[in-house]
Amino acid sequence: MDQKETTEKSKPRRLDFKSRIILLQTAVIALLLLGAWIFYNRIQAANRYLTTFEILTMEKEKCTSVISQGSGSFDEFQYCSQLLKTFPD
């Protein structure tokens, strides 16, 4: 009798159908949340890059007008010439 009890205790317990469904739903929800988090982070990174690109584009336009009109100080001219050398069209 004692051997039968130890054999029953050593066997892994099988999950019933309801427990399996709950575990599956939990796994699916966790994967969906992970996917949403990754998607959100990629969108945020794309928005940061887009903002940086727009700022650089505005600076290039400003510098192009400063150099073409010959207006502004010497420091602005140096800044603009270096910027246009760094980011050519």
HELIX and SHEET records of a PDB file:
HELIX    1   1 ASP A    2  SER A   10  1                                   9    
HELIX    2   2 PHE A   17  GLN A   69  1                                  53    
HELIX    3   3 PHE A   74  THR A   86  1                                  13    
END                                                                             
